Amino acid sequence: MTSLPPQPLSPLDGRYRSAVGELGEHLSEAGLNRARVHVEVEWLIAQTDRGFFGSTPLSDHQKSALRQVVTDFGQADIDELATLEATTRHDVKAVEYYVRRRLSDLGLDAIAELTHFACTSEDINNLSYAVTVRDAVQQVWLPKYRSVIATLQALAVEHRDAAMLSRTHGQPATPSTMGKELAVFVYRLGRIAAQVEATEYLGKFSGATGTFSAHLVAAPDVSWPTVSQEFVESLGLTWNPLTTQIESHDWQAELYGKISHANRVLHNLATDIWTYISLGYFRQIPAAGATGSSTMPHKVNPIRFENAEANLELSSALLDSLAATLVTSRLQRDLTDSSAQRNIGVGFGHSMLALDNIQRGLGEIDLDRALLLDDLDHNWEVLGEAIQTVIRAEVVAGRSTIADPYALLKELTRGKRVGAEDLASFVEALEIGDEAKARLLALTPATYVGIADELVDRLP
């Protein structure tokens, strides 16, 4: 047997790359290294702007040339860093040497010693992860998540008046509308979106144990906490003033908890849509040339929602593990977070893949309103709730003396199929007021939906 050429181990980098590839711009090793270079470059500029150690501010042209190192970062730079790391055996040290080379290329050797000045690797890493995760969430994951919500909201509005039989505990129950049921998910997912959007991305920049010790020895008169805060905030992050060697990762645990929560609500949506498909409420629109089953030609399997379920479970498992792992570091530093954080992109990748499947799946279903109405017409017993509730109101109002209306309706409907004529005869014989009786006689399962239609308007 011949050996295969190098293959991606993760399906996210193979079979499903087209659905998740945008995340690689931020949450890949290359994306992380580019962010590290960005942080190192901005720290150089921040120091020279302040004239540290006799340095002079860089010209606008020099700053632009330095920042272009980041914006032009590409395959040649990725390869160069890999070569450097093969020698240094240290990823951040390789970045430092890479930046020094660029300074030399630009004739800026005089400030080379300000590269990585007073920094521990974690000063660079924590800011780089904060930048890459922030950008991945804001530029890639959230737009896709919001797009799924928008698709779902459009379906909720479209089907707001589509009366359907509800099923509580899997049994026929008080009718609703398909639009209202979908709106519930829109509301739930929207709340989480707002929470994710409000995430604080924290950063520290305070040296080997968070004490500014080396900084103070080098420049006793500088207000290093102020410099640190201004620098972290210049990157669009929130400054964390109290840390050990590492930023404590609490913001990451909070964010991954929210993404995992979103995953679980989406999982609930996927299982509900799958069930509606199995009931025939939604018809699947077959794609031309697609095969539903390798042996049963009639089938159109709900694979989009099944794939989504699996990937949502994988994403939550990984993000939950990251949230649990990252908040613990022995004393002032251990390295457990280093390997763990390299899997952030995998956690987001499985969530992105699920979002892609759900959005595609929602675009491949069509509501069978006729079947919904037929289902309702075979379950008139669900009006038992309405009848017993009206009787109780009539008793309180003094227009009926019926004892225990609930038991009366339970005897009539529990575990039985009751038709329209049976219920009409039952209502006609009730000792209740004429107006109440008329309301009940006019009621059908399809009209017994309360204000389900109006509730869709509660969506923001």
KEGUKOL-390458 format. One record per residue (C-alpha): residue in one letter; x, y, z. Coordinates in Angstrom, 1 decimal, m for minus. Layout:
A:X:Y:Z
...
***
This chain:
M:0.0:0.0:0.0
T:1.4:3.4:m0.9
S:1.7:6.2:1.6
L:m0.7:9.1:1.2
P:0.6:12.6:0.7
P:0.2:14.8:3.8
Q:m3.4:15.0:4.8
P:m5.4:17.2:7.2
L:m6.2:15.3:10.4
S:m9.2:17.5:11.2
P:m12.3:17.4:8.9
L:m12.5:21.1:9.5
D:m9.3:21.5:7.5
G:m10.4:18.9:4.9
R:m14.0:18.1:4.0
Y:m15.5:21.1:5.6
R:m12.9:23.8:4.9
S:m15.2:25.8:2.7
A:m17.7:26.3:5.5
V:m15.1:27.3:8.2
G:m12.1:28.7:6.3
E:m12.7:32.3:7.3
L:m11.9:31.4:10.9
G:m8.4:30.5:9.8
E:m7.7:34.2:9.1
H:m7.7:34.7:12.9
L:m7.7:31.4:14.8
S:m4.9:29.5:13.0
E:m1.2:29.4:13.9
A:m0.5:31.9:11.1
G:m3.2:34.2:12.4
L:m1.8:34.0:15.9
N:1.7:34.8:14.6
R:0.5:37.7:12.6
A:m1.2:39.1:15.7
R:2.0:38.6:17.7
V:3.9:40.6:15.1
H:1.1:43.3:15.3
V:1.5:43.5:19.1
E:5.3:43.7:18.9
V:5.2:46.4:16.2
E:2.7:48.5:18.1
W:4.8:48.2:21.3
L:7.8:49.5:19.4
I:5.8:52.4:18.1
A:4.3:53.1:21.6
Q:7.8:53.2:23.1
T:9.3:55.5:20.5
D:6.3:57.8:20.7
R:7.1:58.3:24.4
G:10.8:58.7:23.7
F:11.8:55.9:26.0
F:15.6:55.6:26.7
G:16.4:58.5:24.3
S:14.6:57.1:21.3
T:12.9:59.5:19.0
P:9.3:59.1:17.6
L:9.2:57.3:14.3
S:8.1:59.3:11.3
D:4.7:58.6:9.7
H:6.5:56.9:6.9
Q:8.5:54.6:9.2
K:5.3:53.8:11.2
S:3.5:53.0:8.0
A:6.4:50.8:6.8
L:6.4:48.9:10.1
R:2.7:48.4:10.1
Q:2.9:47.2:6.6
V:4.9:44.2:7.9
V:1.6:43.1:9.6
T:m0.8:44.0:6.7
D:1.4:42.2:4.1
F:2.1:39.2:6.3
G:1.8:36.1:4.0
Q:3.2:32.7:3.2
A:6.8:33.8:3.0
D:6.6:35.3:6.5
I:4.9:32.1:7.8
D:7.7:30.0:6.3
E:10.4:32.4:7.7
L:8.9:32.1:11.2
A:8.7:28.4:11.0
T:12.4:28.3:10.1
L:13.3:30.6:13.0
E:11.2:28.6:15.5
A:13.0:25.4:14.3
T:16.1:27.0:15.8
T:14.7:28.9:18.8
R:12.3:26.1:19.8
H:10.2:29.0:21.1
D:7.4:30.5:19.1
V:7.4:34.0:20.6
K:11.2:34.3:20.5
A:11.0:33.5:16.8
V:8.5:36.4:16.4
E:11.0:38.7:18.2
Y:13.8:37.7:15.9
Y:11.5:38.1:12.9
V:10.6:41.6:13.9
R:14.3:42.5:14.5
R:15.0:41.4:10.9
R:12.3:43.7:9.6
L:13.7:46.6:11.6
S:17.1:45.9:10.0
D:15.4:45.8:6.6
L:13.9:49.2:7.3
G:17.1:50.8:8.6
L:15.7:50.9:12.2
D:18.5:48.9:13.9
A:18.8:51.7:16.5
I:15.6:50.7:18.2
A:16.1:46.9:17.8
E:16.6:46.5:21.6
L:13.1:47.9:22.2
T:11.7:44.9:20.5
H:9.9:42.7:23.1
F:11.2:45.2:25.7
A:10.4:44.1:29.3
C:7.9:41.6:27.9
T:7.4:38.0:29.0
S:6.0:35.8:26.2
E:2.6:35.9:27.8
D:2.4:39.6:27.5
I:2.5:39.2:23.7
N:0.5:36.0:23.7
N:m2.5:37.1:25.8
L:m2.9:40.3:23.7
S:m2.6:38.3:20.5
Y:m5.2:35.7:21.6
A:m7.5:38.5:22.7
V:m7.2:40.3:19.3
T:m7.6:37.1:17.2
V:m10.5:35.7:19.2
R:m12.2:39.2:19.2
D:m11.8:39.5:15.5
A:m13.0:35.9:14.8
V:m16.1:36.4:16.9
Q:m17.0:39.9:15.6
Q:m16.0:39.4:12.0
V:m16.8:35.7:11.3
W:m18.8:33.9:14.0
L:m21.3:36.6:15.0
P:m22.2:37.6:11.4
K:m22.9:33.9:10.6
Y:m24.9:33.5:13.8
R:m26.8:36.7:13.1
S:m27.6:35.4:9.6
V:m29.1:32.2:11.0
I:m31.2:34.3:13.4
A:m32.4:36.5:10.5
T:m33.3:33.5:8.4
L:m35.2:32.0:11.3
Q:m37.0:35.3:12.0
A:m38.1:35.5:8.3
L:m39.6:32.1:8.6
A:m41.3:33.0:11.9
V:m42.9:36.0:10.3
E:m43.9:34.0:7.2
H:m45.6:31.3:9.2
R:m46.9:33.5:12.1
D:m50.5:32.5:11.3
A:m49.9:28.8:10.4
A:m51.9:27.0:13.1
M:m50.4:23.7:14.2
L:m51.0:21.1:16.9
S:m48.5:21.5:19.7
R:m47.0:18.5:21.4
T:m46.1:18.7:25.1
H:m44.5:15.4:26.3
G:m44.9:14.3:22.7
Q:m48.7:14.3:23.1
P:m51.4:16.5:21.3
A:m51.6:19.8:23.2
T:m53.0:23.3:22.9
P:m52.4:24.5:19.4
S:m49.9:27.2:18.5
T:m48.5:28.6:15.2
M:m45.3:27.5:13.5
G:m44.3:31.2:13.4
K:m44.6:31.6:17.2
E:m42.7:28.5:17.9
L:m39.8:29.6:15.6
A:m40.0:33.1:17.2
V:m39.2:31.5:20.6
F:m35.8:30.4:19.2
V:m35.2:33.8:17.5
Y:m35.7:35.5:20.9
R:m33.5:33.0:22.8
L:m30.7:33.2:20.2
G:m31.0:37.0:20.0
R:m30.4:37.4:23.8
I:m27.2:35.3:23.6
A:m26.0:37.4:20.6
A:m26.4:40.5:22.6
Q:m24.4:38.9:25.5
V:m21.6:37.8:23.1
E:m21.5:41.3:21.6
A:m21.0:42.8:25.0
T:m17.9:40.6:25.7
E:m14.9:42.3:27.3
Y:m11.7:41.1:25.8
L:m9.1:41.6:28.5
G:m5.4:42.0:28.2
K:m2.4:42.3:30.6
F:1.0:43.8:29.9
S:3.0:43.8:33.1
G:5.9:41.4:32.9
A:7.0:38.1:34.3
T:4.7:38.0:37.3
G:2.5:41.0:36.7
T:4.5:43.3:38.9
F:6.3:45.6:36.4
S:9.5:44.6:38.2
A:11.9:44.8:35.2
H:10.1:47.9:33.9
L:10.7:49.8:37.1
V:14.3:48.9:37.4
A:14.9:50.0:33.8
A:13.0:53.3:34.2
P:12.0:54.1:37.8
D:10.3:57.4:36.9
V:7.8:56.0:34.3
S:4.3:55.3:35.4
W:4.3:51.8:33.9
P:0.7:50.9:34.9
T:m0.5:53.9:32.9
V:1.7:53.0:29.9
S:0.4:49.4:30.1
Q:m3.2:50.5:30.3
E:m2.9:52.9:27.4
F:m1.1:50.3:25.3
V:m3.7:47.5:25.9
E:m6.5:49.9:25.2
S:m4.9:51.1:22.0
L:m5.3:47.6:20.7
G:m9.1:47.8:21.4
L:m8.9:45.6:24.5
T:m9.8:46.1:28.2
W:m6.9:46.4:30.5
N:m6.5:43.9:33.3
P:m4.5:45.5:36.1
L:m4.1:42.5:38.4
T:m2.6:39.3:37.1
T:0.1:36.8:37.5
Q:2.4:36.1:34.6
I:m0.7:35.3:32.6
E:m3.9:37.1:32.0
S:m6.4:35.0:34.0
H:m8.5:34.0:31.0
D:m11.8:34.6:32.8
W:m13.1:36.6:29.9
Q:m12.4:33.6:27.7
A:m14.3:31.2:30.0
E:m17.2:33.6:30.0
L:m17.2:34.0:26.2
Y:m16.9:30.2:25.5
G:m19.7:29.6:28.0
K:m21.9:32.0:26.0
I:m21.0:30.3:22.7
S:m21.6:26.9:24.2
H:m25.0:28.1:25.4
A:m25.8:29.4:21.9
N:m24.7:25.9:20.6
R:m27.2:24.2:22.9
V:m30.1:26.4:21.9
L:m29.2:25.8:18.2
H:m29.1:22.0:19.1
N:m32.6:22.4:20.5
L:m33.7:24.1:17.3
A:m32.1:21.4:15.1
T:m33.9:18.6:17.0
D:m37.2:20.4:16.8
I:m37.0:21.1:13.1
W:m35.9:17.4:12.6
T:m39.0:16.3:14.5
Y:m41.3:18.6:12.5
I:m39.8:17.1:9.3
S:m40.5:13.6:10.7
L:m44.1:14.6:11.4
G:m44.4:15.9:7.9
Y:m45.0:19.5:9.0
F:m42.0:20.6:6.9
R:m41.3:19.1:3.5
Q:m37.7:18.9:2.4
I:m36.9:20.4:m1.0
P:m34.7:17.8:m2.7
A:m31.6:19.1:m4.4
A:m31.2:18.2:m8.0
G:m29.0:15.1:m8.4
A:m28.7:14.6:m4.6
T:m29.0:11.1:m3.1
G:m31.0:10.8:0.1
S:m30.3:7.2:0.8
S:m27.9:4.7:m0.8
T:m30.6:2.1:m0.9
M:m34.0:3.8:m0.5
P:m34.6:6.1:m3.5
H:m37.6:7.8:m2.0
K:m35.8:9.3:1.0
V:m34.7:12.9:1.6
N:m32.8:12.7:4.9
P:m32.7:15.7:7.2
I:m28.9:15.6:7.2
R:m28.4:19.3:7.6
F:m29.9:19.2:11.0
E:m28.3:15.9:12.0
N:m24.9:17.2:11.0
A:m25.6:20.4:13.0
E:m26.4:18.4:16.1
A:m23.1:16.5:16.0
N:m21.0:19.6:15.4
L:m22.8:21.6:18.1
E:m22.1:18.8:20.5
L:m18.4:18.7:19.5
S:m18.1:22.5:19.7
S:m19.7:22.7:23.2
A:m17.6:19.8:24.5
L:m14.4:21.6:23.5
L:m15.4:25.1:24.5
D:m16.6:23.8:27.9
S:m13.3:22.1:28.4
L:m11.4:25.2:27.5
A:m13.5:27.3:29.9
A:m12.8:24.8:32.7
T:m9.1:24.5:31.9
L:m8.1:28.1:31.2
V:m9.3:29.6:34.5
T:m6.7:27.5:36.5
S:m3.0:28.1:36.5
R:m0.7:26.8:39.2
L:0.7:29.7:41.3
Q:2.1:32.4:39.0
R:2.2:30.3:35.8
D:1.9:26.9:34.2
L:1.8:25.9:30.6
T:m1.6:24.1:30.4
D:m3.2:27.1:28.7
S:m0.7:27.1:25.9
S:m1.7:23.8:24.2
A:m5.4:24.3:25.2
Q:m5.7:27.7:23.5
R:m4.4:26.3:20.2
N:m7.8:24.5:20.0
I:m9.9:27.6:20.2
G:m10.3:27.6:16.5
V:m11.5:24.0:16.5
G:m14.2:24.9:19.0
F:m15.4:27.8:16.9
G:m15.0:25.8:13.7
H:m17.5:23.1:14.7
S:m20.0:25.8:15.7
M:m19.5:27.6:12.4
L:m20.0:24.3:10.5
A:m23.2:23.7:12.4
L:m24.4:27.3:11.7
D:m23.7:26.7:8.0
N:m25.7:23.4:8.1
I:m28.6:25.0:9.9
Q:m28.8:27.9:7.5
R:m28.7:25.6:4.5
G:m31.3:23.3:6.1
L:m33.7:26.2:6.8
G:m33.5:27.1:3.2
E:m34.4:23.6:2.1
I:m37.7:23.1:3.9
D:m41.3:24.1:3.0
L:m44.2:24.2:5.4
D:m47.1:21.9:4.6
R:m50.0:24.0:5.9
A:m52.6:21.5:4.6
L:m51.1:18.7:6.7
L:m51.0:21.0:9.8
L:m54.7:21.7:9.4
D:m55.5:18.0:8.8
D:m53.6:17.2:12.0
L:m55.6:19.7:14.0
D:m58.8:18.4:12.6
H:m58.0:14.9:13.9
N:m57.4:16.2:17.5
W:m60.5:18.1:18.6
E:m60.0:16.8:22.1
V:m57.4:19.6:22.6
L:m60.3:21.9:23.1
G:m61.0:20.2:26.4
E:m58.7:22.8:28.1
A:m60.7:25.7:26.6
I:m64.1:24.2:27.6
Q:m63.2:23.4:31.2
T:m61.6:26.8:31.6
V:m64.8:28.6:30.3
I:m67.0:26.4:32.6
R:m64.9:27.4:35.6
A:m65.3:31.1:34.7
E:m69.0:30.6:34.3
V:m69.2:29.0:37.7
V:m67.5:32.0:39.3
A:m69.8:34.3:37.4
G:m72.8:32.5:38.8
R:m74.0:31.3:35.4
S:m73.2:27.6:36.1
T:m73.4:25.1:39.0
I:m71.2:22.4:37.3
A:m69.0:20.7:39.9
D:m65.4:20.0:39.0
P:m65.3:21.0:35.3
Y:m61.8:19.6:35.0
A:m62.9:16.1:36.0
L:m65.9:16.4:33.6
L:m63.6:17.1:30.6
K:m61.1:14.6:31.7
E:m63.8:11.9:31.6
L:m64.8:13.1:28.1
T:m61.4:13.5:26.5
R:m58.5:11.8:28.3
G:m56.9:9.1:26.2
K:m59.7:9.4:23.6
R:m60.2:10.9:20.2
V:m63.2:13.2:20.2
G:m64.7:14.6:17.0
A:m66.2:18.0:16.2
E:m69.8:16.7:16.5
D:m69.1:15.0:19.8
L:m67.7:18.2:21.3
A:m70.5:20.3:19.8
S:m73.2:18.0:21.4
F:m71.3:18.1:24.7
V:m71.1:21.9:24.7
E:m74.8:22.3:23.7
A:m75.8:20.3:26.8
L:m73.6:22.4:29.2
E:m75.2:24.6:31.8
I:m73.4:27.8:30.9
G:m74.3:31.2:29.6
D:m75.4:31.6:26.0
E:m72.5:33.9:25.1
A:m69.9:31.5:26.5
K:m71.6:28.6:24.8
A:m71.5:30.4:21.4
R:m67.8:31.1:21.8
L:m67.1:27.5:22.5
L:m69.3:26.3:19.6
A:m67.4:28.6:17.2
L:m64.0:27.4:18.4
T:m62.0:24.9:16.3
P:m58.5:23.5:16.9
A:m57.2:25.7:14.1
T:m58.6:28.9:15.8
Y:m57.6:27.9:19.3
V:m54.1:29.5:19.1
G:m54.6:32.5:21.5
I:m52.4:35.4:20.4
A:m49.7:33.3:18.9
D:m49.8:35.4:15.7
E:m49.4:38.7:17.6
L:m46.6:37.3:19.8
V:m44.3:37.2:16.8
D:m44.4:41.0:16.9
R:m42.6:40.8:20.3
L:m39.4:40.1:18.4
P:m37.0:43.0:18.5
***
